[in-house]
Every structure is written in structure tokens, then in C-alpha cells.
């Protein structure tokens, strides 16, 4: 049975393992393995968690949910506020758990947090060639906002929380 809870400091190592496997699966046709390894090492470093993610969670601006199977981290999502806009920063699952409604549940947990914070909408950026991620978000109520794209490879998607 899948359980959900918020990130704890001692979960970081498991999140790093999931991140590497999920990124290697998601971006295998987009980036070289060395590039994936570099991004994951940078974005999921202990220092990044300590100096940024955990701090933002502690002050209440962000929330980071985990999905666990038998106590093992199998996925996660991270939402928060930046420059007076709410954003989904990351949502990933181990490849063998994709398509089992776990991602949708993680998304809904983040949305519940955002609603409590008064958010009326939120956005994310997805790589234009990440069809798995893009289709997941479109199926879950996001819409493309072309004028907010970041160049030809980074598409902006937004979801209203009304």
C-alpha cells in the first residue's frame, strides 16, 4: 500500500536515488547520461536541500511530499512560491510506478497546500521533448501558456485552482 507524507531530513538520500533513476528514465532520449548525472548531482545535492529546500519548507513557503511503498521512497513532488507566483518545481516517480495514479495523488497533495496558501493557480516548466511529463500534466488540468515559455525547449503549463 502506498503511503504519502512530507519530506524529512533523513529522506534526502532516498530522494536522490529516486531522482537519478527517474531522470535517467524521463530524459534518456533528450540528454546524454553525463548531463543527467550533472543536473541531478547539482539540483539534488545535500547542500541544495539544506540551504534552500529545507529552509523554504521550514518557513512554510514550500512543501515536499513523498510517496512510499513499504517505507521506501518511490516518488515525490515539490511545490512553492517564487516571486509571488506558485510553482510545481518537481514531480517524479520511479519508472515502475508510473501510470499507477501515484503522481496524480502527489499532485493533489501539493494543490491542497497551495489552496490553503490562497493560490488561485500555479505553473510549471516542462521540457518540450518530455512527452511523458507534458501529457501527464495536460491530463491533470494544466494548459500551455506559450507566451511564458522559456525558449524553444522549456514550455510553461498552468493550472487554475478555482
N, C-alpha and C positions, 0 to 999 in steps of 0.2 A: 504494500500500500504506500502510495506517495504521500509524503508529508511536506508541509511548507512552513517556513519560519524565516525570521530576519537573520542576517549575517551576524556572526560573532567573530571576534578577532582570531580565534583558533580555527576558523573555517577557511582562512585565506589560502593555505596551501592546497586544499582540495579544490577551491575555485580556480586556482592557477592551473591545475591539472585538467580540469574540465575545459577551461578556456583554450588551452593548447589543442586538445582533441577536437573541440568544436570549431575552432578557427581553421585547423587543418582540413576538416571536412567541408566547411562552408566555403572557404576561399581557395580550395585546391585547384580550381580551373581559372582563378583570377590572379593570384600572386604566386611567386616562387616560394618554396618551403622556407628558404632563408629569410625572406621578407616577412612571412607569417611569424616565424620564430622571433624575429626582431620586434615586431609590433606587440606580440603577446608579452615578451620579456619587459618591454617598456610600459605598456598600459596596465599590466597586472603585477608590477613589481611590489615587493614588500614596502618600499618607500612610498610608492604611489598610493597604496592603501592607507598607510599610516599618516602621511602628510596631507592627503586630500580626501579620499573616500570615507574613511572612518571619522574624520573631523566633520565632514558635511553631514554624515549620519547623526553624529553626536549633537550637533546644533539643530537638527531637525529639518534641514533643507533637502536631504536626500533619504531614500530608503532603498535597501538592497535585500531582495528576497531570494531565498534558496528553495529549490525542490530537492528532496532527499528520498532515496529508496533504501530502506534498511539502514538509515543513518549515514549513507554515502551521498555526497553532493552529486547530483546528476544534471543540474541546470540552475540558472539564476537570472534575475532581472534587476536593473538599477535605474531608478528614475529620480529626478530632482529639478531644482530651479537654477537657471543661469540667465543672468541679465534680464530678469523679470519675465522669463518665458520658461515653461515647463518642458522637460525633455526626457525621452527614453534614451539612456546612454548605451545600454547593452542588454541584450536578452539572448541567451544561448543555452542549448541543451547538448548533452552527449548524443552523437548521431543515432544510437539505437533507441533513443526515447523521442525522437522527432515523430510527429504525427499522432501522438497519444494524448492530446488535449492538455499536456503539462505546460506548454508555452502559453496557451490561452489563459490558464489559471494564473500563471506568473504575471501576465499582462493585466488581468483583472485585479490582482492584489495591488499592483502599482497604481492602477486607476483609482482604487478605493482611497489610497493615500493621497493622491492628487486632488480628489474631490474634497476630502477633509481639509486640505490646504486652500480650498477655494478656486482651484484651477477649473477653467471652462474648456480648455483644450490643451493638447500637448503635441509635440512633434518629435521626429527622429530623422536621422540621415541614414540612408542605405546605399550601398554600392550598386550602381546601375546594372552590373552583371551578377548581382546576388539575387537570382530569381527565387530561390527558396525563401529568403528573408522578405523580399519585396512582396511575394504572393501571400505569405503569412500575414503581413500587416494589412494588405488590402482586404483580405478575407475577414479581418477583425476590425473593420470600420475606418481604417486610415484612407486618406485621399492624397493624391500627389499635389504639391504646391510648387509648380515649375519655377516661378519667379524667385523662390528661396533655395533652389538647387545651388550646390557649391561646385560649379564646373560640370563637365560632361559625365563624370563618373560618380558623383555624390548627389543622390536625389533626396529631396525633402518630402516627407509624408507627415500629415497632420490628422489628428482625430479630435472631434468635438466630444465633450463630456456632458452635454446637456441632459 
